[in-house]
Structure formats: structure tokens, C-alpha cells
């Protein structure tokens, strides 16, 4: 019997645990480890921040559901990893050995790289976690009672830009519903070289469409924005030109700010030579396997993907849901092959599919492959995207409860997008 440990129970980790158990059966043990007892549907966090959702609607306890599939669950964080000895230690003191390790840890949020940023420092809010979104909700309620300037956006090194746009549009709708939008100037601050870059060099007409949406909502913007810090109640920003020189300095006072941070790999992995890059992201080959430690596979936000191109302010590459799902399926088939004495052959299909809510409408984009040049570069908007995202939230949470291992993007999202096949 082999022991396969999955670390992290987000989209990638939960799917990996279910799929590995379904493929490998009872003759092999699958253990799922997470630093909290609940699965949280992260895409719903902007809704949490404006009280369109509550915690109980977007999260579920992990253990009761995975136990039904004979998956052992441990609610404890990763403390250290001895990759050479194939052993890990948890925060609760447990030491576990593995035959294969699947890292789906997600990122560490690097708020500390910007002075005063993040919920702990008190300078900015976040929707990166459910707890952060609840803190943001409290800040939004304060804003409604004491209107003032709002800043939304992404800091240097950020790679996940979609939620910043979502939050800006959702907050705009919420403030209009509360009849206070006229008293709340809004500015979108982003490290992207242009609106709609998204860390992907744009997708279709994402630039024109998102600029238009910001204009229609009276949201101004600053691109190539290097956020320096939060000082004396103001956000200090250098706006750079195309050569990386300071074009203009902005010192913006604000009442509420939601800024997405840069990501880095989690602390227990960052010092393991050969496993991670200098930012702590896990190095993987075409089969999602680490070259130095071939018993270790990785998927999702924790893996290393180099930026598509150099930008005046650093930007990263997003890892979207379909891409993560494809990585997990490749890992499952490759581990099964290894247990049968064969070499890994499966590769992930790195396509990007995203549904972004805009409050009462929405935008969808498809990049196939994610890294250009592309066979498909498609970007559209409409009320149907808003409704599709609501449906996808319910579908995904149900999938996590019943342990459904079928590809959710191909089965659910593609019928809305009208694309026959992803390849």
C-alpha cells in the first residue's frame, strides 16, 4: 500500500484528494491536510465583502465529506518538510511519511513587502481569504456610514488581477444600492501596464472592455502603479513610464482600500533547495513533478510560472480554475502510472477560463492556451455571466460535498461559453 499525502484543501487540493482516491481505490491511502477545517469557495469572497453572501453559504466542513470517500483528513498546518526523507511535520506535532506528496498549498500573501499594507497592518483590506473578506465587509459598512475616497487594485508583483476588477464593480453596485456612491470617489490602482492586461498580456478586447466599464462607473485609474506604502493615512504611489522611470508621484488619502498583494510560496517550503524558486514557488516539469524530488507533485497557485514578459512594475501570471483542474488530473494519472511501474506521461492543458462578476452583469474570458500566441482569445460580457457565476458557486460547493470527480469546467462552464472542447 502506498501513502499519498495532499497538502492544501482549496480547489486543487480537494479535487486532487477525491480524484486520487477514485483512481487508486482502497489499496492505497490518501491523506488530505489543511490548516483549517473548512473548504472555502474563494471566488465568492467579493460577495462576502458586501454582504451578498455569508460564511455558511460559501464554505463547508471538510472532514465529514472526505471521510465518506475513505480519505483521511487532518486539520493542521504544514510545519516542515524533509523532502529527502519523504517526511513532513505538522503544526500539531504529527510526523507523516509519504510515497507521493501533492502540494496544493496555495500562496502566502506578501503584504509585508509594502509598508502598512494588509488587514493585520490595518492599511488595506483584502478579499484573498474568507476571513479577510469579512474584515473588508466591516470596513465597507464603515465606509457607508462615513463616505470618502476608495482605492481598489493590485500591488507590485500581484498575479491575480480578476478579483480586483470584480471587487471594484461589485462595490460600485453596492454603494449605488445604498445611495452613497455620489459621495465616494473611486480610483483603480494597478501594477498592470494597461487596464485589462490581467497578467496575460490581455485576452481579446479585455483592455477596451474593462476601460469602458470603469468609465461607465466613474472609476478613474492609474496603471504601472508601484505602491510604496501606506503613510499617514495616505497611499503613496509612483506611476512609472514604459522604461520604468517615475512619471508621476501620487499621494492619495482614502477612506477604504482593497489592494491585492503579491504572492510567494509558503514558509515551510521556501528554504528547500531544488524544490522551489527564489519566491518559494514549487518547480515542476511538464508532468507537474519536481525535477529534484520526483516523489513530489504540485498544482495550483503554489507552482512556479515565469512572467509572460517584463513590465515596468512586476506582474505575475494567474493560475485560473480550469488550469488547476487540468494540473490535478495530470497528477492523478501520473501517480497511478508510477504505482503501476510506468513513467508519467500526462501533461496539463494550460488554458484559462474565468467568469468575473460585475455586480449586475459580468465578463468572461477564455485564453487557449493561457500563454500567447493563442488558438482562442475570447472576451465577452453580459448578465448571463453574473448568473453563470452564481450557478457555478452552487454547483462547485455541491461537487465538493459529493466528491464528484468529473471535470467541472468542461461540464458546467463550457455550456455557457459555447465552446465545444478545450484543448
N, C-alpha and C positions, 0 to 999 in steps of 0.2 A: 504493500500500500504506500502510495506517495502522499505527501502533505503539501498542499498548495495554499499559500497564505496570500490574501489580498489585503493591502493596506489602503484604507480610504473607502468611504461608502457614499460617495456622490454619484453622479450619473455613471461614470466609468466603473467605479468600484462595485456598486450594486449590480450593474449589468454583468460585470466580469464574474462575480461570485455565482450568480444564477446560471450563466451560460457554462461556466466550468463544471458546475455540479451536474447540469443536464447532459453535458457531453461525456464526462468521465464516470458518472454513476457512483454507486455505493462503494466500489472497491478502492476509491481514493478519497482522502479527506480534504475538504475545502473549509478554510477558516477565514472569516471576514473580520477585520479590525478597524475600528473607527474611534476618533477621540471624543465622540458624543453619541448618545444613544438613539438619536433620531436621524432619519433621512430628511433633508431639506431640499425642496424644489427651488433652486436658486433663481431661475428666470422670473419667479413671481415676486422677488424682493422689492422691485419698484412699486408694485401694488401695495405691499405691506406698508411702505413709507407714507402712503396717502390714505391708508385705512380702507382700501378697496378689498383687502384680504386680511385675515387674522392668522396667527401662527398655526392653529389647529387645522386650517384649511390648506396649508402648503407644506406640512411636514407629517411624517408618520413614524411610529416607533419601529426600529429595525428588527429587533430580536424575534418578536412573535411571527413575523412573516418569513424570515430566512430559516427559522427552526423547522417550519413545515416542509422545507426542501432539504432537510438534513444538513444544513450549513451551520457550523458553529460560529457564534458571534461573540466578540469581546469588545466591550466599550471602554477602551483605554487608548491613550495616545502612544505613538512610537517614541521611545526614549533614545534608542541607539540601534545601529545595525552593524554587525560584523559580517561583511559580505564574503570574506574569505572562508569563514567558518560556517556560513549559511545559518546564522542565528540572529535573532533580534530580541531586544529587551523592551518591555512596555513600561509606561509610567507607573503602573501598579506593581511593578517588580517581577512580573512574569517573564520567563525566558522561553522562547519558542524556536525550534529548529524547523527548517523547511527544505523540501526538494526543489520547489519552484516558488519564487516570490513575484507577485504582481503589484507594482507600485502605481496607485491611483490617488496619490495623496492630495492632489490639488496644490495650490501655491501657498507660500507665506506672503502676507500683504506688507509691502515695504514702505509703510507710512513714515517710518523713522528716517527715511532718506530725505524728507522735506521737513524743515523745521516747523513745528506746530501743527502738522497735518494729522488727520485721523481722529476717530472718536475718542481714543484714550487721551490724546493731547488736547482735545477739545476744539481744534481749529476748524476741522471739516467733518462732515458726515459721510457715510458710505452706505451702499446697498450690496456690498460684496457677500455679506452673511446675513442670515435672518436676524440675529441679534443686532447687528449694525443697522439693519433696516428699521427695526423697532426704535432704536435710538434716533434715527433720522426722522421717524414719524413724530416723535416728541418735539424735535426741532421744527418740523413743519407746522405743528399746532401752535408753537410759539410764534412762528412767522405770521400765521393768520391773525393772531391777536396783536402783533406788533409788526406790521408790514415794513419791508425795506428791500434793499438790493439783494438779488440772488445770483450766485455763481454756480454753474454746473459744468463738469467737464472731466478731463483726464490729465494726469500729471506726467512728467517726463518718464519714459520707459514703459508706460502703460501699453498693454496689448489687447485689452478687452474694451473696445470703444462703444459697442452697441448699447450696453446698459446706460451709458451717459446720455446718449441721444434719447433713449426711451424715457429716462427719468425726467429730462428737460421737458419733453412733450406731455408726459403724464402729469407732472407738477403744474404745467401751464393750464391744463384742463381742470385740475383740482382747484387751482386758485380762481379760475373763472367761475366754477361752480359755487365757490364760497364768496363770490362778488368782491374780491380784493385784488384781482390781477392788475387793475389800473394803478395800484399803489406799490407794485412790485416790479421794478425794472429787472430784466434778466440778461445775463451775459454767459455765453458758452465759451469756455476756455479749454483749448485742446493742444496737445503736443503734435497732432497730425499736421502735415504740411498744407493740407487743404481740407475743407469740410467734406466728409464722405470718403476719406482715404481708408479709414477703418483698419489700418494696419495691413491692408491687402492691395495697396495701390489703386483703391477704388474698385467697385463692381458695377458694370454697366454705367448707368447715369446716376450713380449714388451721389456724386458731387452736386449736380444740378438739382436733383430732387430734394436732398436734405437742406441745401441752401434755401430753396424755395419754401420748405416747411418752416425753417427758422424765421424767415422774413414774414411769412403769414402770421406767425405768432409773436411778432415784435421782439424776437430774441436776437441780440447782436452777438458777434463772435470775434475771437482772436485766435488765429492759428499760429503754428510754430511758436507756441507759448511755453516758455521754460519757467515753470513755477519755482520760485526761490524759497518761499516760506510764508508763514503767517506771522506778521509782526505788528504789534499794537493794534489789533483788530482789523488789519488790512492784509489782503493777499498781494504779495509782491511778485511781479511777473516781468520777465524780459521777453519781449517779442523779437524773434530773430528773423533775419533775412535769409535768402536761399543759400548764402555762403556761410551761415552760422554766426554772423555778426549781429550785435544788438542793434535792432532797428528802432526800438522804442521801449521805454520802461513804463509799466503801469503799476500804480499803487491803488488798489481797489478796496474800499471799505464795503462790508456786506453784512447782511442780517442772517443769511443762511447760505451754506456752500456744501455741495455734494461733489467731491472730486475722487475719481477712481485712481488708485495708486499703481505704481509698478509692481510686478510680481517677482518673486525669487523662489528658489527651492526651499523646502522646509529645513530647519536647523539640523536635525539628526542626520541628514544626508550630505550636507554641504562640504564636509571635510573629507569625504571618501574619494580618494584619488582614483580616477578611471571610471567612476560611476557617474559623476556629474561634471558639468561645465563650471566656469567661474561664478555664474549666478546661482548655481546649485540645482539646475535643471538636469534631469536624467538623460544621459546619452543613450540613444538606441540606434540599431541598424534598420534595414528595410523590413525586418520581421518583428520589430518592436522589442528587440532583445539587446541588452547591454553588451558591447563587444568584449569588455574585460571580465565581466561576471555573467556568463551566458545563462545562469540559472535565474537571472533577474530580468523580468519584462516590465514595461511601463507604458502607460496610456494616459491621455488627457493633458491637463494644463501643466502637469509636472515634467513633461518631456521637453527636451531642447530642440527648438526650431529656430534657425538663424533668421534675422530680419530679411524681408524681401529686398530692400535697398536702403542705402544710407539716407537719413533725413536730418535736417538741421537740428531738431530735437529728437532724441532717440525714441523710436516706437517699436513695439514688438508685434509678433504675428499671433492672432487669436486662434484658439482651438475650439471650434464650434461642436455642437452636439452630434451631428452626423459623422464628423471626422472621428470623434471619440468613440462612437458606436462601432465604426469600422475598425479602429485600432483594437478594441476589445474582442471583436470577432476573430481578427487575425491572431491575437494572442491565444485565444481558446483553441483554435485549430492547431497552432504551432506547439503548444504544450501537449496536446493529445498526440500529435505526431511523435514528439520526443519520447513520450511514455511508451509508444509502440516501437521504439528503436529507429525511428526515421528522422530525417533532417527537417527543420522548419522550412516551409515554402510559401506560406500565406503572407500577403502584404496588405496593408490598409489602403483604402481608397481615400485620398485626402481631398475630399470635396467639402465645400462649405455651404450649408443651408441655414438660414436664420429667419425667424419671424420676430419682428420688432414692433411692440405695441406703441401707439402714439396717443393713447387716451380714448379717442372715439374713432380713430382709423388706425392704420398700421402700414408697415413696409416689410416686404420680403425680398431677400436676395439669395441668389444661387451662383456660386463660383465653382466651375468644374473644369480642371482641378482648382484648388484654392490658390495655388501659386501660378501666376501667369507665365507664358501665354495659355489661354483657356479655350476649351471647346465650347463652353457656355458661360456667358456673363450676363446675368439676368437680374433686374431690379424693378419691382413694381410696388404700388401702394393701393390701399383700399380698405373699406370697412371689413371686408372678408378676412383680412389679415388679423385684425383685432379679434374677430370671432374665432378664427382658427387657433389663435394662441390660447384663448380661454378653453377651447376644446382640447388642445394638446396638453394643457396643465392637468385637466381631469383624467385624460387618457394615460398620461405618464404615471401619475400617482397610483392609478389602478393597476398599471403594469407592474409597479414595484411591490404592490401588495400581493399579487397573484403569482409573481415570479415568471411572467411571460418573457420568453427569450427570442421572440420574433423581432426582426429589425423594425423599430418603431418609426423611423423616418420614412423608409420605403413604404410602409403600410399605412401610415397616417398622413404625413405631411405631403407626400407626392400627389395624393388625390386632390389636394387643394391647389398645388402648384401646377398641375397639368403636365408633369414630366413623366414619361413612361418608365425610364430606368436611369439609375445613377451609375456611371462607370467612368 
